């Protein structure tokens, strides 16, 4: 389960209004859509917000508490004392305390497989869905709902997708499904049509900066965190990868390529073609460098630089290359196009050359 719990307050504050329509509807008529789809760019916090929401669903003092009313007692009448119901998990009840210890009763979390380093995502194992089906007859053990999270559902293969589709068509009583996806267009239309989509917007750089500084492992200079939060395009995971030494070095070499193509060209191709992760990283970095050059061309000196620490060299490069707006936009479009090929190509070196080619062309 690759999610932070509890989520950073900055993240909750930014995303939680997206959940309001669900809470409004539940308060109004007690109804909750059984299949939710959380979408937004990779690393925006979808899974952390899913856990935040599940804590609220399970909290004994939340509006969801007692959603499944017990059968009328033999002795007639209810003696339950009315307690005010909240839209914020209390953090003190039995369910909240279990959650704080990572003991989530009635939660089934299905992740895709990852590679040995845990970085690269594969597809989901069909076994997980078979096991899920075996539990379908069961109701929640303790909480008002049994919740199933299918993380990165856009990485389900056909077999897994068909398997879960059958479950979603007839969801068991008091079961709730939360799917997360960065690219919802990769989900089967038949699954999409069953989902209520909740879209999470990219985070602002200042908010990412605060979240980075809050990270207990955050032994990094503020200067670097500032660049990372701006280069992250709204994604916390992308910001974290920007903080790494390897990314930092690669960025400087890409800027170096613009200053001195002959010296950097071959070495950089070798470096970025060694893995798809590096190739994607190079594309991300080139995109942010080009965005700086484009903003400089449009707005002059006064814009907010992503690579603020490299402002002077970049201005010099921009003046020397003399690329106009159309040229910069075309190069950015080329990067988007090549990103689609990074997972498909067999010849990484050739793709690396294609990726770097617009960097070299002075026409
Ligand atoms: Zn609680």
Boltz pocket constraint, residues with backbone or C-beta under 6 A from the ligand:
constraints:
  - pocket:
      binder: B
      contacts: [[A, 55], [A, 58], [A, 59], [A, 60], [A, 61], [A, 62], [A, 89], [A, 90], [A, 91], [A, 92], [A, 93], [A, 94], [A, 95], [A, 96]]
      max_distance: 6.0
